[in-house]
């Protein structure tokens, strides 16, 4: 009787172990992200530069994920550059190589300037940041 009980217990244990194993390993590569930034001035004089401090925040980590940015300027004139000195051309794609970075926008507009910065990853997730700068024509 004891031998039969041991046999049943071992059979149940082996069945539980076999059911717990699975060939379906779920390796996740696609994580959502967002780009946050510190407050940015609303008014700029012509030739004045605004610093946009940004942080790429990922909901998970996959080391082979690539991040990119491009910008458009639907209103006004100006120049956007990266903290390493790279001057961005509108509608061209650039690889984002750091998670903490600074962008610098220099106004060349007598009126309002608007820039839209598009961020996306190698999996198609995307985010848009829009900044609007009014001309500061006050005398100091």
MOLIN-V975606 format. One record per run of one state. SS is the DSSP state (H for helix, E for strand, - for the rest). FROM is the first residue (numbers start at 1). LEN is the number of residues. If there is no record, write none. Layout:
SS;FROM;LEN, SS;FROM;LEN
This chain:
-;1;1, H;2;19, -;21;12, E;33;5, -;38;5, E;43;2, -;45;4, E;49;10, -;59;8, E;67;9, -;76;2, E;78;5, -;83;4, E;87;2, -;89;5, E;94;3, -;97;3, E;100;8, -;108;5, E;113;9, -;122;4, E;126;10, -;136;5
